[in-house]
Amino acid sequence: MAQALQNISLMSPGFRGINTEDSPIAQDTAFAEIADNAVIDKEGRLASRKGNSVLTTNKTALGTDYIHNIHEFYDSAGNEVIFSTGNNKILTGTTTLTDATPGSYTITANDWKIVTFNDKAYFFQRGFDPLVYDNSNGLRTFTVANGGATNATFKAHEAIAAFGRLFIAGNASNDTIIYWSDLLDGNAFSGGSSGNIDVAKVWPNGFDKIVALAAHNGLLVVFGEQNIIIYSGADSPASMALSDTIPGVGCVDRKTVKAVGNDLFFLSQDGLRSLGRSIQEKSLPINDLSRNVKQDLIATIAAKTSPLTSVYSPENYFFLIGFPDSNLIYCFDLRGVLENGSYRVTKWPGVNFKSFARDRNGDVYIGSTSGIGTYTGSTDAGSGFIFRYSSPGLTFGDPSKIKFLKKIRPTIIGGSNTNLFLKWGYDFALTSNVATYQSSSGTPAFYGETEYTVGEFTIGEVINRKSINTTGYGNVVTVGFETEINGNSISIQDFNVLALLGRTL
């Protein structure tokens, strides 16, 4: 009597994101071993990310460098300027990048912190005379704006605008003193109600250095490399008091600190953290926001050689952390946490995304060697990119039995005349079997855009269903999918995997 085929139905495969921490044969099949250049779409499907639609047509001022920082300045009169930095210059504009660096001002590094405060934009970088911009006077050095030399102690690396002042830290000779400006005057760090505090004696685990500052729920948060200090009463900083300390948790880069809803996210030495959770748990928690890719992320952090970048986009429901030196983005989906307290995560490898910024309209700017672009469309600067998925190991409930894979029936949404590559392999082999087929052609018809007798009425998505005959055998089965995204987005609806189960080995 013929044996019945066994079926595993992968509904919305990969919608839980990557899991590189648990055993691949013990995972929920909704996880993915690989989810490259992917996001979780609004239907809960693993889908291709959007691309980088480049706005810049003249990048002469940028040369061969890339955009290191992007900042949208917008004042109370409605004046708007998009600032960026690169090629040791301060640039303005998006379509044409214009060098706005003050005359005779020499820049030798591009790791600026730019903040908007009281209708001015302020630029800080360790060892450099700070810059200030307003619509009336343009971009000037502090020396020029203040009519005299700038004290070297104020050539800081970190800056935030909070509680009616600028707070700065990290000059060439000291990483433990926080300075604050006079009330509503970001140019004045001496006189008036300006002042400073040295936090060197209050680190809970001995000496540390200030990496980042943040304001959260009326508190001034001081991130060190290995510790966090929290002050209350920062609206009157001369009398603010130590409120809390968190030992053993620090921040690796000031540009990873972002307000996310009512919380504050930051990248620590062992993964993505939230301030609210760190305060509640007081120490290294068992769960963290990047639990499912923890070791991979730690290794990537340890290998970094240049400043990081990050952006929170509520419109896209994600938090991105970028590693420009390795052309890698970690994408955390924020629609909800998994059972272990972590977020779903995918990776965007091989990307030329070097910096991010979200403007007041919700658009995400991308800085690259091409200039400035926006997160939209389905190409990167006019070129395609690879969308890739691989399942965890499938055992059909019994890893000891041989599986003779017979068919794979994927349902792929989107694409038009696109080559789709279906892959399968056995026992974690590095090579896979591949079947190639082409997605449906044509553009789906939409109500109101064509006649019912000419174009078929659809919901606007091309649906590709295919039954692929497969070969080979092994104890553990892995299935995957790959395609180039070049003008058409694609998502994976489901995989039906059918196999015969043989004898036990």
FINU-455914 format. One line per 8 residues: number of its first residue (from 0); their letters; for each residue x, y, z of C-alpha. Coordinates in nm, 2 decimals, padded with zeros to 4 digits. Layout:
NUM) A) X Y Z; ...
END
This chain:
0) MAQALQNI) 00.00 00.00 00.00; 00.14 00.34 -00.10; 00.24 00.56 00.18; 00.06 00.89 00.22; 00.25 01.21 00.17; 00.32 01.41 00.49; 00.26 01.78 00.47; 00.40 02.08 00.66
8) SLMSPGFR) 00.22 02.40 00.58; 00.43 02.71 00.65; 00.17 02.98 00.68; 00.33 03.33 00.65; 00.68 03.18 00.68; 00.93 03.39 00.85; 00.67 03.63 01.01; 00.84 03.59 01.35
16) GINTEDSP) 01.17 03.71 01.20; 01.52 03.56 01.23; 01.62 03.32 01.51; 01.99 03.24 01.52; 01.99 03.16 01.89; 01.79 02.84 01.92; 01.85 02.50 01.77; 01.73 02.51 01.40
24) IAQDTAFA) 01.54 02.18 01.44; 01.36 02.29 01.76; 01.23 02.62 01.63; 00.87 02.73 01.55; 00.85 02.70 01.17; 00.72 03.06 01.17; 01.09 03.17 01.24; 01.34 03.21 00.96
32) EIADNAVI) 01.70 03.11 00.95; 01.76 03.38 00.69; 01.54 03.69 00.61; 01.75 03.92 00.40; 01.63 04.26 00.28; 01.30 04.18 00.44; 01.03 04.34 00.66; 00.71 04.21 00.81
40) DKEGRLAS) 00.43 04.37 00.61; 00.09 04.48 00.74; -00.06 04.14 00.66; 00.20 03.97 00.87; 00.39 03.83 00.57; 00.76 03.83 00.52; 00.81 04.08 00.24; 01.08 04.27 00.05
48) RKGNSVLT) 01.18 04.60 00.21; 01.14 04.93 00.02; 01.43 05.08 -00.16; 01.64 05.40 -00.17; 01.49 05.64 -00.41; 01.77 05.89 -00.46; 01.68 06.26 -00.47; 02.03 06.39 -00.53
56) TNKTALGT) 02.12 06.47 -00.89; 02.43 06.68 -00.82; 02.67 06.54 -00.56; 02.99 06.72 -00.67; 03.04 06.87 -00.32; 03.02 06.51 -00.17; 03.28 06.37 -00.40; 03.35 06.00 -00.35
64) DYIHNIHE) 03.25 06.01 00.02; 02.90 05.92 00.16; 02.65 06.11 00.37; 02.74 06.06 00.73; 02.46 06.26 00.89; 02.12 06.41 00.79; 01.93 06.66 00.99; 01.61 06.85 00.91
72) FYDSAGNE) 01.60 07.20 01.05; 01.26 07.37 01.08; 01.20 07.69 01.27; 00.89 07.87 01.40; 00.87 08.09 01.09; 00.84 07.79 00.86; 01.20 07.80 00.73; 01.33 07.45 00.64
80) VIFSTGNN) 01.69 07.34 00.56; 01.81 06.98 00.51; 02.16 06.96 00.65; 02.40 06.67 00.58; 02.77 06.61 00.64; 03.03 06.43 00.43; 03.36 06.48 00.25; 03.46 06.70 00.56
88) KILTGTTT) 03.19 06.95 00.47; 02.86 07.08 00.60; 02.61 07.04 00.31; 02.26 07.17 00.24; 01.99 07.06 00.00; 01.87 06.73 -00.13; 01.87 06.75 -00.51; 02.19 06.95 -00.53
96) LTDATPGS) 02.43 06.92 -00.24; 02.57 07.26 -00.17; 02.88 07.32 00.05; 02.77 07.55 00.34; 03.09 07.52 00.55; 03.19 07.86 00.68; 03.49 08.01 00.51; 03.84 07.93 00.66
104) YTITANDW) 03.68 07.67 00.88; 03.86 07.34 00.84; 03.69 07.01 00.90; 03.88 06.68 00.92; 03.61 06.44 01.05; 03.24 06.38 00.98; 03.09 06.25 01.31; 02.87 06.55 01.39
112) KIVTFNDK) 02.58 06.57 01.63; 02.32 06.81 01.50; 02.03 06.94 01.72; 01.77 07.20 01.67; 01.70 07.44 01.96; 01.51 07.77 01.98; 01.50 07.83 01.61; 01.87 07.75 01.56
120) AYFFQRGF) 02.06 07.44 01.45; 02.37 07.35 01.65; 02.66 07.13 01.53; 02.89 06.95 01.77; 03.20 06.73 01.72; 03.48 06.67 01.95; 03.77 06.91 01.90; 03.59 07.14 01.66
128) DPLVYDNS) 03.45 07.49 01.73; 03.07 07.43 01.74; 02.86 07.57 01.46; 02.53 07.75 01.48; 02.28 07.82 01.21; 01.98 08.05 01.20; 01.78 08.18 00.90; 01.90 08.54 00.95
136) NGLRTFTV) 02.27 08.48 00.99; 02.34 08.15 00.81; 02.59 07.90 00.94; 02.86 08.05 01.17; 03.11 07.92 01.42; 03.05 07.99 01.79; 03.36 08.21 01.78; 03.19 08.44 01.52
144) ANGGATNA) 02.84 08.41 01.67; 02.97 08.50 02.02; 03.21 08.77 01.91; 03.52 08.60 02.06; 03.71 08.28 02.10; 03.52 07.97 02.20; 03.64 07.79 02.52; 03.80 07.45 02.42
152) TFKAHEAI) 03.59 07.28 02.69; 03.27 07.35 02.48; 03.41 07.17 02.17; 03.19 06.88 02.27; 03.09 06.55 02.10; 02.75 06.49 02.25; 02.46 06.74 02.27; 02.09 06.74 02.33
160) AAFGRLFI) 01.82 07.01 02.35; 01.61 06.96 02.66; 01.44 07.16 02.95; 01.50 07.49 02.77; 01.87 07.44 02.73; 02.15 07.27 02.54; 02.33 07.00 02.74; 02.67 06.90 02.60
168) AGNASNDT) 02.95 06.66 02.70; 03.27 06.50 02.57; 03.54 06.74 02.48; 03.90 06.66 02.39; 04.02 06.64 02.75; 03.72 06.53 02.96; 03.44 06.27 02.92; 03.27 06.31 03.26
176) IIYWSDLL) 03.16 06.67 03.27; 02.81 06.78 03.15; 02.77 07.15 03.06; 02.44 07.32 03.02; 02.37 07.65 02.85; 02.19 07.95 02.98; 01.81 07.93 02.96; 01.69 07.96 02.60
184) DGNAFSGG) 02.04 08.06 02.48; 02.23 07.77 02.32; 02.53 08.00 02.24; 02.59 08.08 02.61; 02.78 07.82 02.82; 02.92 08.08 03.06; 02.73 08.33 03.27; 02.36 08.35 03.35
192) SSGNIDVA) 02.22 08.02 03.47; 02.46 07.81 03.27; 02.67 07.55 03.46; 02.82 07.21 03.47; 02.84 06.89 03.67; 03.11 06.62 03.69; 02.96 06.27 03.71; 03.30 06.10 03.76
200) KVWPNGFD) 03.22 06.01 04.12; 02.87 05.87 04.07; 02.93 05.59 03.82; 02.80 05.27 04.00; 03.08 05.05 03.86; 03.38 05.27 03.89; 03.52 05.50 03.62; 03.32 05.54 03.30
208) KIVALAAH) 03.29 05.78 03.01; 02.99 05.97 02.88; 02.87 05.83 02.55; 02.53 05.98 02.51; 02.27 06.21 02.68; 01.89 06.19 02.66; 01.58 06.35 02.82; 01.31 06.10 02.92
216) NGLLVVFG) 01.00 06.16 03.13; 01.14 06.47 03.29; 01.47 06.30 03.37; 01.82 06.36 03.23; 01.97 06.03 03.13; 02.35 05.99 03.11; 02.47 05.69 02.92; 02.82 05.57 02.98
224) EQNIIIYS) 03.01 05.28 02.82; 02.92 05.04 03.10; 02.66 05.23 03.32; 02.36 05.46 03.31; 02.30 05.75 03.55; 01.97 05.93 03.58; 01.91 06.27 03.73; 01.57 06.43 03.83
232) GADSPASM) 01.50 06.80 03.84; 01.70 06.87 03.52; 01.46 07.16 03.44; 01.67 07.34 03.71; 02.00 07.17 03.65; 02.20 07.36 03.91; 01.99 07.17 04.18; 01.92 06.84 03.99
240) ALSDTIPG) 01.96 06.53 04.20; 02.08 06.18 04.13; 01.77 05.97 04.09; 01.89 05.62 03.98; 02.18 05.43 03.85; 02.19 05.12 03.63; 02.52 04.93 03.65; 02.65 04.69 03.38
248) VGCVDRKT) 02.44 04.84 03.10; 02.59 05.11 02.87; 02.56 05.25 02.52; 02.80 05.18 02.23; 02.71 05.48 02.02; 02.53 05.81 02.08; 02.35 05.79 01.75; 02.16 05.47 01.86
256) VKAVGNDL) 01.97 05.65 02.13; 01.62 05.72 02.01; 01.28 05.81 02.17; 01.04 05.53 02.07; 00.69 05.61 02.18; 00.70 05.64 02.55; 01.03 05.46 02.58; 01.39 05.52 02.50
264) FFLSQDGL) 01.59 05.27 02.29; 01.97 05.24 02.28; 02.22 04.98 02.16; 02.43 04.83 02.45; 02.73 04.60 02.43; 02.50 04.30 02.43; 02.21 04.41 02.21; 01.92 04.65 02.17
272) RSLGRSIQ) 01.77 04.77 02.50; 01.49 05.00 02.62; 01.54 05.24 02.91; 01.21 05.15 03.07; 01.29 04.78 03.08; 01.65 04.85 03.21; 01.51 05.07 03.49; 01.26 04.81 03.59
280) EKSLPIND) 01.50 04.52 03.59; 01.80 04.71 03.74; 02.05 04.47 03.59; 02.13 04.27 03.28; 01.78 04.12 03.21; 01.73 03.76 03.09; 01.52 03.90 02.81; 01.62 04.18 02.58
288) LSRNVKQD) 01.48 04.33 02.26; 01.73 04.15 02.03; 01.72 03.81 02.21; 01.67 03.61 01.89; 01.98 03.75 01.72; 02.19 03.82 02.03; 02.52 03.66 01.95; 02.51 03.78 01.59
296) LIATIAAK) 02.45 04.13 01.70; 02.72 04.12 01.97; 02.97 04.00 01.71; 02.87 04.28 01.47; 02.90 04.54 01.74; 03.25 04.41 01.84; 03.37 04.43 01.48; 03.25 04.78 01.41
304) TSPLTSVY) 03.51 05.04 01.31; 03.30 05.35 01.24; 03.00 05.53 01.40; 02.66 05.37 01.38; 02.33 05.51 01.26; 01.97 05.45 01.36; 01.62 05.57 01.29; 01.27 05.51 01.44
312) SPENYFFL) 00.98 05.52 01.19; 00.63 05.48 01.34; 00.49 05.50 00.98; 00.69 05.18 00.89; 00.67 05.02 01.24; 01.04 04.97 01.25; 01.36 05.07 01.43; 01.67 05.04 01.22
320) IGFPDSNL) 02.03 05.01 01.34; 02.29 05.06 01.07; 02.66 04.94 01.06; 02.80 05.15 00.77; 03.14 04.98 00.77; 02.98 04.64 00.71; 02.69 04.76 00.49; 02.44 04.59 00.72
328) IYCFDLRG) 02.11 04.70 00.87; 01.92 04.53 01.15; 01.55 04.59 01.12; 01.34 04.55 01.43; 00.96 04.53 01.37; 00.78 04.71 01.65; 00.42 04.60 01.60; 00.45 04.38 01.91
336) VLENGSYR) 00.69 04.17 02.11; 00.73 03.79 02.09; 00.67 03.56 02.39; 01.03 03.59 02.50; 01.01 03.97 02.51; 01.21 04.04 02.20; 01.11 04.21 01.87; 01.09 04.04 01.53
344) VTKWPGVN) 01.41 04.12 01.34; 01.53 04.09 00.98; 01.86 04.19 00.83; 01.94 04.40 00.53; 02.29 04.29 00.41; 02.50 04.45 00.13; 02.32 04.79 00.15; 02.47 05.13 00.08
352) FKSFARDR) 02.27 05.29 00.36; 02.51 05.49 00.57; 02.29 05.73 00.76; 01.92 05.79 00.84; 01.68 06.07 00.95; 01.31 06.09 00.98; 01.16 06.43 00.89; 00.85 06.59 01.05
360) NGDVYIGS) 00.63 06.45 00.77; 00.73 06.09 00.85; 00.96 06.04 00.55; 01.28 05.84 00.61; 01.59 06.00 00.45; 01.88 05.77 00.36; 02.23 05.89 00.32; 02.47 05.70 00.09
368) TSGIGTYT) 02.75 05.75 -00.16; 02.47 05.86 -00.41; 02.37 06.15 -00.18; 02.03 06.17 -00.01; 01.73 05.95 -00.09; 01.41 05.84 00.07; 01.28 05.50 00.18; 01.04 05.43 -00.10
376) GSTDAGSG) 01.01 05.23 -00.42; 01.16 04.89 -00.50; 01.51 04.97 -00.62; 01.83 05.10 -00.45; 01.95 05.40 -00.65; 01.80 05.24 -00.96; 01.95 04.89 -00.90; 01.80 04.57 -00.78
384) FIFRYSSP) 01.87 04.40 -00.45; 01.82 04.04 -00.33; 01.53 03.93 -00.11; 01.61 03.60 00.05; 01.43 03.36 00.29; 01.54 03.03 00.44; 01.33 02.82 00.68; 01.46 02.65 01.00
392) GLTFGDPS) 01.51 02.28 00.99; 01.19 02.09 00.92; 01.17 01.74 01.07; 00.80 01.65 01.02; 00.78 01.57 01.38; 01.05 01.30 01.38; 01.42 01.40 01.31; 01.53 01.04 01.31
400) KIKFLKKI) 01.34 00.94 00.99; 01.46 01.00 00.64; 01.25 01.24 00.44; 01.20 01.21 00.06; 01.09 01.55 -00.04; 00.83 01.53 -00.32; 00.68 01.87 -00.38; 00.69 02.23 -00.26
408) RPTIIGGS) 00.39 02.45 -00.33; 00.47 02.82 -00.26; 00.23 03.11 -00.28; 00.42 03.43 -00.37; 00.25 03.77 -00.38; 00.37 04.04 -00.62; 00.63 04.06 -00.89; 00.58 04.08 -01.26
416) NTNLFLKW) 00.79 03.87 -01.50; 01.04 03.82 -01.22; 01.26 03.51 -01.19; 01.18 03.33 -00.87; 01.43 03.08 -00.72; 01.29 02.81 -00.50; 01.55 02.62 -00.29; 01.56 02.31 -00.08
424) GYDFALTS) 01.83 02.11 00.09; 01.89 01.84 00.35; 02.07 01.81 00.68; 02.20 02.16 00.68; 02.41 02.12 00.36; 02.57 02.44 00.24; 02.45 02.37 -00.12; 02.09 02.36 -00.21
432) NVATYQSS) 01.87 02.23 -00.49; 01.72 02.51 -00.70; 01.41 02.53 -00.92; 01.36 02.85 -01.13; 01.03 02.98 -01.25; 00.88 03.32 -01.36; 00.62 03.52 -01.18; 00.30 03.62 -01.35
440) SGTPAFYG) 00.32 03.90 -01.60; 00.12 04.22 -01.62; -00.01 04.47 -01.38; -00.32 04.39 -01.17; -00.63 04.58 -01.26; -00.78 04.82 -01.00; -01.14 04.93 -00.97; -01.19 05.26 -01.15
448) ETEYTVGE) -00.87 05.22 -01.36; -00.99 04.98 -01.63; -01.30 04.83 -01.76; -01.41 04.49 -01.62; -01.41 04.35 -01.97; -01.05 04.45 -02.03; -00.87 04.40 -01.70; -00.96 04.15 -01.43
456) FTIGEVIN) -01.07 04.32 -01.11; -00.83 04.23 -00.83; -00.72 04.37 -00.49; -00.40 04.50 -00.66; -00.17 04.21 -00.60; -00.03 03.95 -00.84; -00.06 03.60 -00.69; 00.18 03.34 -00.80
464) RKSINTTG) 00.11 02.97 -00.71; 00.34 02.70 -00.83; 00.39 02.33 -00.76; 00.75 02.23 -00.78; 00.86 01.87 -00.80; 01.16 01.80 -00.58; 01.43 01.54 -00.54; 01.67 01.41 -00.28
472) YGNVVTVG) 01.64 01.29 00.08; 01.77 01.35 00.43; 01.67 01.37 00.79; 01.61 01.74 00.81; 01.47 01.95 00.53; 01.53 02.32 00.47; 01.33 02.52 00.21; 01.40 02.87 00.09
480) FETEINGN) 01.32 03.14 -00.16; 01.52 03.41 -00.34; 01.46 03.67 -00.60; 01.59 04.01 -00.72; 01.37 04.30 -00.63; 01.39 04.55 -00.91; 01.08 04.75 -00.95; 00.82 04.52 -00.79
488) SISIQDFN) 00.78 04.42 -00.43; 00.72 04.06 -00.33; 00.59 03.88 -00.02; 00.57 03.52 00.08; 00.21 03.40 00.17; 00.28 03.03 00.24; 00.48 02.72 00.16; 00.33 02.37 00.15
496) VLALLGRT) 00.61 02.11 00.18; 00.52 01.75 00.10; 00.74 01.45 00.18; 00.75 01.07 00.22; 00.88 00.95 00.55; 01.12 00.66 00.53; 01.29 00.44 00.78; 01.46 00.55 01.10
504) L) 01.83 00.60 01.10
END
